[in-house]
Amino acid sequence: MIIILSFVGCSKDFLDKSPIDRIAISNFYKTPKDAEQALVAIYGNLYGGDADFIPLMAELASDNCFGGAGKGDGYGFQQIDRFQTQAGDNVNSGPWSRGYSGIFRANVLLENIDKVDWGNDTETKARYIAEARFLRAYFYFNMTRFFGEIPLVTKVIKPEDNFPKSTAEEIYKYIVEDLKFAAENLKPTDNMATAQNGHITRWAAEAMLGRVFLFYSGYYAKPDVAGVLTLQETRDYIDDIITNSGYELLPNFSSLWLVPAVSTSHIYAGEGNKETLFAIKYKFEGSFFYGNGTWARLIGPRNYANPPYGQGWGIGTVSPKLWLAYNPADSRRSASILSWNDEGQTPKYDPALDATFDQRQYTGYNWKKYMQRCVVAGSNDVVNPGINGVVAPGWGWQYWIYQDFIEIRFADVLLMGAELNLGSDLGKANAYLKRVRDRAFENADPSPVTLTGADAENRAKIFEERKLELAFEGIRYWDLLRQCGNGNFSAMHEAIDNVDPNHSADDLEGFNVTFRDETKGLFQIPNREISLMNNIIEQNSGY
């Protein structure tokens, strides 16, 4: 269970440090239990939020989805989808405040951990330091992909401190140093049981180093990461996971998520399975709008529940182009996407048939991964996937949303390995890619993909495979963006622009999207935070 613990700090700065339990630092950090509570408090900032959950926002900005939602929900989701300026001072304040709050908590623990009486238990102390540094790096990586250059806060701040924006090189150097420390100081014997309990392992740290290298080297068009992480080092980290971690692909793709498993007649593998390296853990309780993982209630069909598909807000309606990109024999298609026509679902949102039409950008497709499960026709009850399928009766569909969000899984590691080995070992790259496709086609691939020829052509094949394998997992947008090195946004325009030429570009009920180069693919910094910092940082271009 995650215990949210915060600490007293100065109030007039850009970090969210409102104390919850009012424990002063001077009276804390005496026992290992104190340090454990402080570490769990850092983990508490992973919970993700609601409509401002970064993976959800990244999906809306990608070519996988449209904004969707209902006519009464405002245009915020369409604005993300269309790269429009988002009105309001506090837009994107959730990702900003959660990120810096997590960083603050990590800095507090790391600065005070030597005050704890550890006795002879130096092993636990070393593990807590490594986990805290991983989490700090994770928050910074999420934020710098989202906002670009941001203040780099490396210590517990004081009222007189000012933090202007740091360069991308400075931020990524810091991220890599933290992740390398975690990878080198967490035990290779850490296994799935460690991850199932929500703790970071060496394998998660190595996988995150792969993700950081690929994004930085692509988006910033650099051969390495700030001189501290090379291509060969990154290959070695990813190969180490594949060879030595014990993680592997589940036999059935759909079994990774509850609704896809049920809808395709497979058994849900549950949380902490052998494919999940790192997940954001949610607990079996919550409250209306403010429970755990409440973002997931947004993606179900609007005003419609039919087992196993639970009601949602209709956000993130899926592009037909993604459905058509899959080979019909690919098991990932029906596991990832609900096709209303193909599954015989009622076309409730056809405006020609329903005068009360209340779904923007209806496409006939919704995403299944993380959709809530409906267990009785007309009911909004859900099944708890973490407690042996026990039904939680009497709770509406906006309560108790607790399926873990998988941040890193082994299929992503294999695809990273394939990409990283393109220039050095094509045989290994092909072997990694084949494992992913063999699972997808249940070892009967009618259209095998072989990596041959130029690296650029091979990389395009891997990006396509990543699109199909990792759809709706908050990864596609960053994959598109990292193809845009040195501001070459042709990949973004090709994927995102003119999604549906049958609709007017200025029709908010339509589908046309034009990527705006001036944003550089970055999101709007909350104006309130700029004001609180006395304008020592500037708003991102295009907003």
C-alpha positions, 0 to 999 in steps of 0.5 A, spaced: 500 500 500 502 506 498 503 511 503 503 518 501 508 522 505 510 529 504 515 534 508 515 541 510 518 546 505 518 553 503 511 555 500 513 560 495 516 556 489 514 552 483 514 545 487 508 542 490 510 540 497 504 541 501 505 537 507 500 531 509 502 529 515 506 535 518 512 530 520 518 535 520 525 533 517 528 534 524 524 529 527 524 524 522 530 519 519 532 516 525 530 508 523 530 504 517 522 504 517 522 512 517 527 511 510 522 506 508 516 511 509 520 516 505 521 511 499 514 509 499 512 517 498 516 517 492 513 511 489 506 515 491 508 520 485 507 515 480 500 514 481 499 518 474 493 522 475 486 523 471 486 526 464 493 529 465 496 522 465 502 523 461 501 516 457 494 518 456 496 525 453 501 522 449 496 517 446 492 523 444 497 527 441 499 521 437 496 518 430 493 512 434 487 516 437 483 522 436 481 526 442 474 524 443 470 525 449 463 528 449 460 534 447 459 537 454 466 535 456 470 541 453 475 541 447 481 540 451 482 533 449 481 535 441 486 541 443 491 535 445 490 531 439 491 538 434 497 541 438 493 547 439 494 552 445 491 550 451 487 555 454 488 556 462 494 558 467 494 551 470 494 547 463 498 541 464 499 543 472 498 535 474 504 532 470 509 538 472 507 538 480 507 531 480 514 530 477 517 536 481 514 533 487 517 526 486 523 529 485 523 533 491 521 527 495 527 523 492 532 529 494 529 529 501 531 522 502 537 522 499 540 528 503 537 525 509 539 518 509 545 518 512 542 520 519 538 513 519 541 508 524 542 503 519 546 498 524 549 493 520 544 493 514 548 497 509 544 493 503 538 496 505 540 503 505 544 502 498 538 499 495 533 505 498 538 510 495 538 506 488 531 506 488 530 513 489 535 515 484 531 511 479 525 514 481 528 521 480 531 519 473 524 517 471 520 523 473 526 527 470 525 523 463 518 524 463 518 531 464 523 533 459 520 529 454 513 532 455 516 539 456 523 540 453 528 544 457 526 545 464 529 547 471 534 541 474 533 541 481 539 537 484 538 538 492 532 540 497 531 547 495 531 554 499 527 560 499 532 564 496 534 559 490 532 560 483 532 555 478 532 557 470 532 552 465 537 547 464 540 544 457 537 538 455 544 535 455 545 537 462 538 534 464 539 527 460 546 527 463 543 527 470 538 522 468 543 517 465 548 518 472 542 516 476 540 510 472 547 507 471 547 508 479 541 504 480 543 499 475 550 498 478 547 498 485 541 493 485 542 486 485 542 482 479 538 477 483 532 481 483 526 478 480 519 478 478 517 478 486 521 484 487 517 488 481 511 485 483 511 488 490 512 495 486 520 496 487 525 497 482 529 492 479 536 492 476 532 490 469 528 496 470 534 501 470 537 497 464 531 498 460 530 505 462 537 506 460 535 503 453 529 508 452 533 514 454 538 513 449 533 511 443 529 518 445 535 522 446 539 520 440 533 520 436 530 527 438 537 531 439 540 527 433 546 525 437 551 519 437 551 518 445 547 521 451 551 527 453 558 523 453 555 518 459 552 513 455 554 510 448 550 506 443 555 500 445 553 501 453 546 501 451 546 495 447 550 491 453 544 493 458 539 491 453 542 484 451 543 483 459 536 483 460 534 479 454 540 474 456 540 474 464 533 477 467 529 471 466 523 475 463 520 473 457 514 474 453 507 471 455 504 465 450 498 470 449 499 477 447 492 479 450 493 475 457 497 482 459 490 486 460 484 484 463 479 486 458 483 484 452 484 477 455 476 476 456 474 478 450 479 474 446 477 468 451 484 467 454 486 467 461 488 474 464 495 473 467 495 478 472 499 483 475 507 482 476 507 477 470 513 474 467 513 480 462 512 486 466 519 489 468 516 495 471 509 497 473 505 503 476 502 499 482 494 501 484 491 498 490 484 495 491 480 502 493 479 509 491 474 514 491 470 517 486 474 521 481 480 521 486 481 513 486 487 510 483 488 510 476 482 514 474 485 515 467 483 508 465 475 510 466 476 515 460 477 510 455 471 506 455 465 507 450 461 513 452 454 511 455 455 504 453 456 498 457 456 491 454 460 485 457 466 485 457 466 492 455 465 497 461 462 504 460 467 510 459 468 517 457 469 516 450 476 519 450 481 517 445 477 514 439 481 510 435 484 511 428 481 507 423 488 507 420 491 503 426 486 498 425 487 497 418 495 497 419 494 490 422 494 484 418 487 480 420 491 474 422 495 478 427 492 477 434 494 484 437 489 487 433 483 484 436 486 484 443 488 492 442 482 495 439 475 494 440 472 494 433 464 495 434 462 492 427 467 486 427 464 484 434 457 486 433 456 491 438 451 496 437 453 502 433 450 507 438 454 513 436 452 513 429 449 521 428 445 519 423 441 514 427 441 517 434 439 524 435 442 524 442 449 523 439 454 525 444 460 522 442 466 527 438 470 523 433 466 517 433 470 512 429 467 505 430 473 503 434 475 504 442 482 501 445 481 495 449 488 495 453 486 498 460 479 499 459 474 497 465 471 491 465 463 490 465 461 483 468 453 484 468 449 487 462 447 494 464 451 494 470 457 498 472 460 493 476 468 491 475 472 485 477 478 486 481 484 483 477 488 483 483 484 479 488 482 472 484 477 476 480 473 478 486 467 482 484 466 489 487 459 490 487 455 496 488 461 501 485 460 505 479 464 505 473 468 511 476 470 507 482 476 502 484 480 503 478 486 499 480 489 495 474 496 496 474 499 500 468 505 497 465 510 502 464 516 497 461 515 490 458 519 485 455 516 485 448 519 493 448 526 490 451 526 486 445 524 491 440 529 496 443 534 490 442 533 489 435 533 497 433 540 497 437 543 492 434 542 494 427 549 496 426 552 491 429 549 484 429 543 484 424 542 476 426 541 478 433 536 484 431 532 479 426 532 474 432 529 479 437 524 481 432 522 474 430 520 473 437 515 478 438 512 477 431 512 469 433 508 471 439 503 476 435 501 471 430 502 464 434 508 462 430 504 462 424 506 469 421 503 469 414 507 476 412 514 475 416 518 481 417 526 480 415 531 486 417 535 486 411 539 492 407 540 499 409 539 501 417 534 506 415 529 501 412 530 496 417 529 502 422 522 503 419 520 496 419 522 496 427 518 502 428 512 499 424 512 493 429 513 498 435 506 501 433 503 495 432 505 491 439 505 497 443 499 501 441 495 505 447 501 504 452 503 511 452 509 510 447 507 511 440 508 519 440 515 519 443 517 514 438 514 519 432 518 524 436 525 521 436 524 520 428 525 528 428 532 529 429 534 536 428 527 539 427 526 534 421 518 533 423 517 530 416 515 523 420 510 527 424 507 530 418 506 524 415 503 520 421 499 525 423 497 530 418 490 530 414 488 524 418 481 524 415 480 529 408 473 528 408 472 533 414 474 540 414 480 542 418 477 548 422 471 543 424 472 541 431 467 535 430 472 533 425 478 529 424 483 533 421 490 534 425 496 539 423 502 538 427 505 545 428 513 545 427 513 551 432 512 547 438 517 542 437 512 536 439 513 539 446 507 541 451 505 547 454 508 549 461 503 551 466 503 559 465 502 559 473 508 556 474 512 561 470 509 566 474 511 563 480 518 563 478 518 570 476 518 569 469 525 566 469 523 561 465 520 562 458 514 558 455 515 553 450 515 555 443 508 555 439 504 557 446 
